[in-house]
Amino acid sequence: MSQTPGETTERTTTAPHAPPDAERLRRWRMVLGADSADSTDRALTGQDAAMDSALNALYGGGGGKKPNGRDTGGRSAGLGASAPSVARWLGDIRTYFPSSVVQVMQRDAIDRLGLATLLLEPEMLEAVEPDVHLVGTLLSLNKAMPETTKETARAVVRKVVEDLEARLESRTRTTLTGALDRSARISRPRHRDIDWDRTIRANLKNYLTLPAPDTATTAETTGTATTGATGATGATGTVVPERLIGYGRSSRSAKKDIVLCVDQSGSMAASVVHASVFGAVLASMRTLSTRLVVFDTAVVDLTDQLDDPVDVLFGTQLGGGTDINRALAYCQSRITRPADTVVVLISDLYEGGIRDEMLKRVAAMKASGVQFVTLLALSDEGAPAYDHEHAAALGALGAPAFACTPDLFPDVMAAAIEKRPLPIPDKEHQP
């Protein structure tokens, strides 16, 4: 079982009844690392030493090599640029740390030590822990990836995609199916199809107060008297249903058109992965017609590949500039049923195109009846960096921009389909 430095489980370096001060020093030594721990005067052996070595190779004080391969002049810690040494290190951290920690360390190794190019080697890919961030890195290397590596890379990407689908598909289907059923209203429903809640609310203006019953007669008949909350004789009322609202019957035709317009600039890697998975799930629902458009300075329609999100991901090209206006122009040209269309723009809004034109397109789509949703990110990474000015401008048009987690996305889509307020998290902090 993997253990972390802070755990109190017995180790080869710690006696079963180690004094509290000795255990405290051991923990401080593990936290501080070799470069800053001289004051603890604590030597590590066994598994503690192995864990410390793995951490020092990545986080040691300036050691090893910089991404350009030049020595930093520090101590000998570091992974260097040797594929065998990196592969051994990847195996070590998977032995000593839980999966969530391994994924963070892998990401830091790629960012801090410039190891991305080593992922082009199949044996390296077989050693890594698959996660969303690794998929983003692989997609950015897609064009440079040799044929011998592509099948291994696809296997890594497929594992991440399948894990995401298993986590997200069931709830997405359930939430959106209910929303679609509720949004398909009819005005002449059969009795069993009446939506009583909406019917009553729509006809409250037709509320009639009925005369109070003859209390003497009621008392003689039942031996009781009915009084209201104020003490007066109680009166009853009724709602006259001038207009009935009912659920529509299931139909094989698409009830809603969904357009996912996804920014594929480098900073949006995790969002591209999640959007591809959700796109595939939405496309599999026969009551939805789903289109997936990705863009940088060019626009690519990947709708015909939505049956396999792995193909979608390898059809993207992370990096490059951003032209949101051009992407929205393409999406707008494909809208045939504005009142039944939801457009979801997933972008950090750093526009490289024509800002005013972009805003005019959003305003025109909303005026035609399109439900427009702007997501600054679709990931679990926390608060994203984004263009606050553009976000505020979209908010002024009635299209508030906010970051969305994968778990919240089904609720956001359900609200858009039903044309009700979006469940914006921390709304008071939104632009």
Legacy VTK file of the C-alpha trace (Angstrom):
# vtk DataFile Version 3.0
C-alpha trace
ASCII
DATASET POLYDATA
POINTS 431 float
0.000 0.000 0.000
1.334 3.459 -0.889
2.198 5.776 1.975
2.925 9.446 2.301
5.731 11.019 4.327
3.305 12.305 6.923
1.784 8.918 7.793
2.504 7.422 11.206
2.510 3.825 9.989
5.580 1.934 11.235
8.579 2.048 8.874
11.967 0.382 8.862
13.495 3.654 10.034
11.149 4.188 12.970
10.985 1.957 15.999
7.527 0.768 17.081
7.754 2.980 20.159
9.866 5.857 18.835
9.989 8.878 21.153
7.637 11.657 20.080
10.552 14.048 19.464
12.299 11.546 17.159
9.130 11.033 15.109
8.610 14.777 14.903
12.173 15.270 13.638
11.676 12.498 11.085
8.572 14.225 9.715
10.270 17.613 9.568
13.201 16.030 7.737
10.834 14.551 5.130
9.014 17.869 4.732
12.109 20.071 4.471
14.099 17.856 2.130
17.838 17.334 2.002
18.733 20.917 1.083
17.096 22.562 4.107
17.114 19.890 6.780
20.613 20.073 8.286
19.203 21.509 11.506
17.193 18.340 12.143
20.370 16.212 12.271
18.230 13.332 11.125
19.477 10.660 8.709
16.965 8.711 6.607
17.217 5.052 5.697
15.053 2.430 4.088
11.770 3.538 2.487
12.024 7.040 3.935
15.335 7.507 2.129
13.887 6.192 -1.137
10.902 8.534 -0.930
13.159 11.461 -0.106
15.380 10.649 -3.079
12.376 10.571 -5.438
11.154 13.929 -4.139
14.647 15.465 -4.236
15.113 14.411 -7.854
12.191 16.633 -8.788
12.087 19.333 -6.121
15.720 19.388 -4.935
17.268 22.824 -4.622
17.999 23.768 -8.201
19.649 20.428 -8.862
19.870 18.406 -12.005
19.415 20.002 -15.383
17.269 22.799 -16.651
14.834 22.060 -19.488
17.490 23.173 -21.976
19.813 20.465 -20.697
22.453 22.730 -19.080
23.664 21.917 -15.601
22.377 24.273 -12.923
25.583 24.055 -10.924
23.737 22.759 -7.873
23.769 19.380 -6.198
23.386 16.195 -8.203
19.636 15.819 -7.728
17.461 15.778 -10.823
16.215 13.456 -13.515
18.375 14.724 -16.343
17.280 13.805 -19.836
17.828 10.062 -19.681
14.743 8.045 -20.552
15.830 5.009 -18.463
16.408 7.154 -15.359
13.049 8.904 -15.795
11.295 5.567 -16.296
12.855 4.257 -13.070
11.799 7.431 -11.254
8.228 7.069 -12.528
8.187 3.522 -11.211
9.522 4.677 -7.839
6.921 7.378 -7.286
4.112 4.960 -8.194
5.495 2.624 -5.531
5.731 5.205 -2.756
2.866 7.624 -3.388
-0.906 7.404 -4.086
-2.190 7.977 -7.610
-3.348 11.554 -6.960
0.151 12.555 -5.761
1.812 10.704 -8.657
-0.237 12.720 -11.155
0.863 16.009 -9.556
4.524 14.946 -9.550
4.345 13.863 -13.198
2.857 17.208 -14.148
5.554 19.063 -12.226
8.285 16.961 -13.851
6.990 17.856 -17.303
6.744 21.562 -16.437
9.903 21.977 -14.335
12.341 19.685 -16.104
11.156 19.835 -19.694
10.486 16.112 -20.011
7.604 16.356 -22.477
9.683 15.132 -25.413
10.508 11.913 -23.538
6.802 11.054 -23.713
7.314 10.411 -27.413
8.973 7.122 -26.462
6.571 4.164 -26.001
8.375 2.759 -22.958
7.947 6.103 -21.209
4.210 6.203 -21.870
3.809 2.721 -20.439
5.385 3.913 -17.174
3.261 6.998 -16.537
0.041 7.345 -14.559
-2.708 8.392 -17.032
-4.676 11.522 -16.171
-6.343 14.498 -17.876
-3.207 16.655 -17.747
-1.088 13.938 -19.333
-3.645 13.654 -22.133
-3.334 17.395 -22.717
0.449 17.068 -22.995
0.167 14.151 -25.420
-2.275 16.068 -27.601
0.114 19.025 -27.764
2.824 16.597 -28.979
0.498 14.851 -31.422
2.000 16.296 -34.592
5.549 15.425 -33.520
4.665 11.935 -32.300
6.274 9.071 -34.262
4.062 6.253 -35.522
5.680 3.806 -33.074
4.348 5.902 -30.178
0.864 6.754 -31.428
-0.789 3.445 -30.561
0.594 3.587 -27.029
-0.521 7.205 -26.743
-4.016 6.296 -27.924
-4.185 3.550 -25.297
-3.240 6.060 -22.576
-5.822 8.571 -23.826
-8.505 5.888 -24.122
-8.017 4.810 -20.510
-8.529 8.386 -19.286
-11.560 8.848 -21.553
-13.172 5.606 -20.382
-12.631 6.568 -16.737
-14.274 9.954 -17.362
-17.198 8.402 -19.232
-17.783 5.924 -16.414
-17.902 8.806 -13.919
-19.926 11.311 -15.929
-22.178 9.511 -18.419
-24.917 8.125 -16.166
-25.636 11.381 -14.347
-25.464 13.399 -17.563
-28.032 11.162 -19.254
-30.369 11.150 -16.257
-30.231 14.907 -15.718
-30.670 15.876 -19.351
-33.380 13.304 -20.084
-35.477 14.812 -17.288
-34.806 18.330 -18.550
-35.776 17.392 -22.104
-39.015 15.793 -20.931
-39.917 18.868 -18.910
-39.037 21.245 -21.742
-41.320 19.507 -24.231
-44.568 21.221 -23.176
-47.899 20.848 -24.959
-51.033 22.970 -24.550
-53.691 20.249 -24.952
-52.419 17.374 -22.811
-54.300 14.290 -21.830
-55.177 14.123 -18.137
-52.225 11.875 -17.254
-49.810 14.191 -19.103
-50.811 17.410 -17.264
-47.975 19.186 -15.455
-50.056 20.301 -12.483
-47.403 22.477 -10.892
-46.887 24.633 -13.990
-50.595 24.607 -14.844
-51.571 25.976 -11.422
-48.880 28.658 -11.514
-49.885 29.714 -15.018
-53.534 30.099 -13.967
-53.234 31.772 -10.552
-54.765 34.925 -12.052
-57.949 32.880 -12.479
-58.258 32.080 -8.766
-61.862 32.334 -7.556
-63.030 32.496 -3.958
-66.069 30.323 -3.380
-68.851 31.296 -0.986
-68.485 29.923 2.490
-70.770 26.983 3.257
-73.832 27.488 5.483
-72.284 26.904 8.901
-75.606 26.085 10.534
-76.319 23.423 7.956
-72.761 22.098 8.218
-72.994 21.944 12.024
-76.308 20.110 11.923
-74.950 17.639 9.371
-71.454 16.981 10.710
-71.558 18.306 14.240
-68.585 20.638 13.469
-67.973 24.143 12.183
-65.271 25.317 9.755
-63.387 28.488 10.635
-60.548 30.237 8.894
-57.177 31.209 10.295
-58.582 34.581 11.357
-61.434 33.036 13.274
-64.031 33.830 10.624
-66.060 31.200 8.908
-63.711 29.463 6.459
-64.030 30.019 2.726
-62.603 27.938 -0.066
-61.285 28.802 -3.493
-60.391 27.240 -6.781
-58.131 27.874 -9.757
-59.947 27.863 -13.088
-57.505 26.170 -15.529
-57.953 28.400 -18.539
-54.720 27.023 -20.017
-53.394 23.509 -19.459
-49.678 22.735 -19.637
-48.573 19.169 -20.155
-45.532 17.033 -20.841
-44.872 16.147 -24.440
-44.749 12.516 -25.475
-41.404 10.911 -26.241
-40.273 11.527 -29.770
-37.582 10.029 -31.963
-36.783 13.431 -33.432
-34.254 15.721 -31.765
-35.856 18.085 -29.281
-32.813 20.332 -28.866
-29.727 21.246 -30.871
-26.499 21.537 -28.868
-23.411 23.307 -30.208
-20.192 22.940 -28.220
-17.695 25.581 -29.356
-14.361 24.776 -27.700
-11.199 26.869 -27.541
-8.211 24.586 -28.207
-5.478 27.017 -27.192
-2.817 25.470 -24.969
-4.261 26.793 -21.705
-7.575 24.993 -22.359
-6.179 21.421 -22.549
-8.181 19.956 -19.647
-11.359 21.637 -20.908
-10.857 20.127 -24.373
-10.601 16.638 -22.859
-13.781 16.999 -20.798
-15.682 18.687 -23.637
-14.831 15.802 -25.966
-16.169 13.255 -23.490
-19.360 15.238 -22.875
-19.754 15.760 -26.620
-19.694 12.009 -27.172
-22.239 11.444 -24.390
-24.593 14.123 -25.716
-24.246 12.805 -29.276
-25.360 9.365 -28.109
-28.722 10.760 -26.899
-31.223 10.525 -29.754
-33.283 13.464 -28.465
-30.286 15.763 -28.915
-28.538 16.866 -32.069
-24.967 17.666 -31.009
-22.250 19.532 -32.899
-18.653 19.884 -31.687
-16.526 22.727 -33.044
-12.941 23.370 -31.932
-10.969 26.450 -32.815
-7.776 28.457 -32.486
-7.260 30.872 -35.363
-8.884 28.235 -37.588
-12.178 26.406 -37.073
-12.562 22.619 -37.250
-15.907 20.786 -37.100
-15.388 17.383 -35.408
-19.058 16.392 -35.290
-18.577 13.363 -37.523
-16.073 11.907 -35.031
-18.245 12.231 -31.927
-18.896 8.505 -31.744
-15.319 8.113 -30.436
-13.961 10.850 -28.153
-10.418 9.522 -28.622
-10.673 10.315 -32.339
-12.029 13.729 -31.396
-9.080 14.426 -29.124
-6.529 13.383 -31.716
-8.332 15.638 -34.170
-7.546 18.669 -32.022
-4.357 20.694 -32.173
-3.613 22.329 -28.844
-1.760 25.631 -28.962
-1.761 28.601 -31.272
-3.841 31.759 -31.261
-7.535 32.380 -30.699
-10.276 33.734 -32.961
-13.561 33.408 -31.096
-15.404 35.616 -33.548
-14.610 33.314 -36.473
-15.659 30.249 -34.486
-18.980 31.814 -33.456
-19.605 32.903 -37.043
-19.294 29.268 -38.129
-21.574 28.047 -35.319
-24.142 30.741 -36.112
-24.221 29.632 -39.753
-25.183 26.099 -38.655
-28.145 27.096 -36.473
-31.495 26.218 -38.056
-33.780 26.211 -34.981
-32.739 29.145 -32.785
-35.473 28.685 -30.191
-34.390 25.051 -29.688
-30.636 25.596 -29.756
-28.100 25.821 -26.925
-24.648 27.180 -27.805
-21.906 26.512 -25.247
-18.734 28.545 -25.712
-15.832 27.091 -23.689
-12.990 29.612 -23.717
-10.824 31.802 -21.506
-11.991 34.679 -23.772
-8.527 35.918 -24.714
-9.767 37.007 -28.122
-7.331 37.462 -30.974
-10.054 38.275 -33.473
-12.512 41.161 -33.675
-13.935 41.748 -30.183
-16.880 43.941 -31.173
-17.942 41.499 -33.882
-17.795 38.644 -31.396
-20.127 40.477 -29.011
-22.503 41.396 -31.841
-22.761 37.721 -32.830
-23.587 36.698 -29.272
-26.232 39.436 -29.057
-27.732 38.374 -32.400
-27.914 34.722 -31.384
-29.597 35.563 -28.085
-32.066 37.878 -29.841
-33.049 35.028 -32.173
-33.879 32.781 -29.206
-30.606 30.844 -28.803
-29.637 29.894 -25.250
-26.006 31.018 -24.974
-23.712 29.663 -22.237
-20.119 30.823 -21.667
-17.789 28.576 -19.669
-14.361 29.960 -18.823
-13.177 26.407 -18.152
-14.618 22.903 -17.981
-12.297 21.223 -15.515
-11.526 20.542 -11.854
-8.506 22.843 -11.813
-10.066 25.698 -9.853
-10.252 29.364 -10.809
-8.983 29.879 -14.373
-7.149 32.840 -15.871
-9.440 34.677 -18.295
-10.126 38.031 -19.948
-12.208 39.883 -17.357
-13.232 42.660 -19.752
-14.720 40.249 -22.282
-16.389 38.248 -19.505
-18.047 41.409 -18.175
-19.189 42.376 -21.686
-20.824 38.974 -22.173
-22.462 39.252 -18.761
-23.960 42.576 -19.816
-25.526 40.765 -22.787
-27.176 38.239 -20.478
-24.574 35.519 -21.083
-22.639 35.392 -17.795
-19.231 33.707 -18.027
-18.163 31.328 -15.262
-15.928 28.335 -14.660
-17.665 24.958 -14.511
-16.600 21.617 -13.095
-17.448 18.383 -14.930
-19.820 17.423 -12.117
-21.788 20.681 -12.516
-21.959 20.569 -16.316
-25.102 18.357 -16.542
-26.999 20.783 -14.290
-25.866 23.753 -16.396
-27.046 22.035 -19.582
-30.366 21.038 -17.991
-31.012 24.647 -16.962
-30.141 25.901 -20.467
-32.447 23.346 -22.086
-35.327 24.349 -19.797
-34.521 28.061 -20.259
-34.226 28.748 -16.557
-31.439 30.558 -14.631
-28.069 28.814 -14.788
-26.652 27.328 -11.562
-23.651 29.664 -11.447
-21.245 28.783 -8.600
-20.197 31.630 -6.284
-22.361 33.980 -8.307
-21.361 37.001 -6.246
-17.762 36.560 -7.411
-18.579 36.223 -11.080
-17.754 39.093 -13.477
LINES 1 432
431 0 1 2 3 4 5 6 7 8 9 10 11 12 13 14 15 16 17 18 19 20 21 22 23 24 25 26 27 28 29 30 31 32 33 34 35 36 37 38 39 40 41 42 43 44 45 46 47 48 49 50 51 52 53 54 55 56 57 58 59 60 61 62 63 64 65 66 67 68 69 70 71 72 73 74 75 76 77 78 79 80 81 82 83 84 85 86 87 88 89 90 91 92 93 94 95 96 97 98 99 100 101 102 103 104 105 106 107 108 109 110 111 112 113 114 115 116 117 118 119 120 121 122 123 124 125 126 127 128 129 130 131 132 133 134 135 136 137 138 139 140 141 142 143 144 145 146 147 148 149 150 151 152 153 154 155 156 157 158 159 160 161 162 163 164 165 166 167 168 169 170 171 172 173 174 175 176 177 178 179 180 181 182 183 184 185 186 187 188 189 190 191 192 193 194 195 196 197 198 199 200 201 202 203 204 205 206 207 208 209 210 211 212 213 214 215 216 217 218 219 220 221 222 223 224 225 226 227 228 229 230 231 232 233 234 235 236 237 238 239 240 241 242 243 244 245 246 247 248 249 250 251 252 253 254 255 256 257 258 259 260 261 262 263 264 265 266 267 268 269 270 271 272 273 274 275 276 277 278 279 280 281 282 283 284 285 286 287 288 289 290 291 292 293 294 295 296 297 298 299 300 301 302 303 304 305 306 307 308 309 310 311 312 313 314 315 316 317 318 319 320 321 322 323 324 325 326 327 328 329 330 331 332 333 334 335 336 337 338 339 340 341 342 343 344 345 346 347 348 349 350 351 352 353 354 355 356 357 358 359 360 361 362 363 364 365 366 367 368 369 370 371 372 373 374 375 376 377 378 379 380 381 382 383 384 385 386 387 388 389 390 391 392 393 394 395 396 397 398 399 400 401 402 403 404 405 406 407 408 409 410 411 412 413 414 415 416 417 418 419 420 421 422 423 424 425 426 427 428 429 430
